Every structure is written in C-alpha cells, then in structure tokens.
Amino acid sequence: MRILVIDDDEMVLQILAEMLTTAGYEVGEARHGNEGVKLYRQEPFDLVITDLLMPEKDGLEVIMELRRDFPDVKIITLSGGGSYGYSSVDASKTLGAVRALQKPVMEEQLLGAVREVLG
C-alpha cells in the first residue's frame, strides 16, 4: 500500500514517513499542497495524509482538488489544533476527509486510523 504524506514541517514529515515505512507502507513525501497534488497526479496513492495549515496550497484546497479529480481518494487530515484547527477539522470532514487527527499524533493512533481507512 502506498501513502502520500503532505506536511510543510520537515520534522513532522520525517516522523510520519518513518512510522509508516516501519509499519510496511511505501511512503511518498510532499512539503506543500501543490507538490502533493502533483505527486498524486503522477501516480495515485492508496491514501493521502495531509496537514491542514500549509503555505502555497493548504490542506482544505488539497482535499477539494483531489476529491474533484479523484472522487474515490481516501484522505486523513492532521491539524495542530487551536481555533483554526478545530474549524478546519470540521471543514475537512465536510469536504471529504475520512478521518481527522490532532497533532501531535501518536504512532498507534496514526496506524490505527490508516488501517481503518485502508481496510
């Protein structure tokens, strides 16, 4: 199974990629929404995990664009919280994210959500 992780925080991106790789998933990495959408268009992934607050193209824009062009895409969102985070988490679910997790996300929480979404 292939998972695309999109996060502008390099440390978070590395940690998430390591968790997923160790669990046996093939991981693609993108540092912002535009890069993530471009990678997905080149070769679709089984799952997208995206941060919500990013420069260039935020997570909500990523969800809208991918869901429009790839209606069956599975997306999990991550949010750092705060007032922006909670409203964005709700919006991300409305726009088509299947799960929304709060940062910092624990490994068992992330992998549980991934297994649940991928079946």
Disulfide bonds with the S-S distance in Angstrom:
none
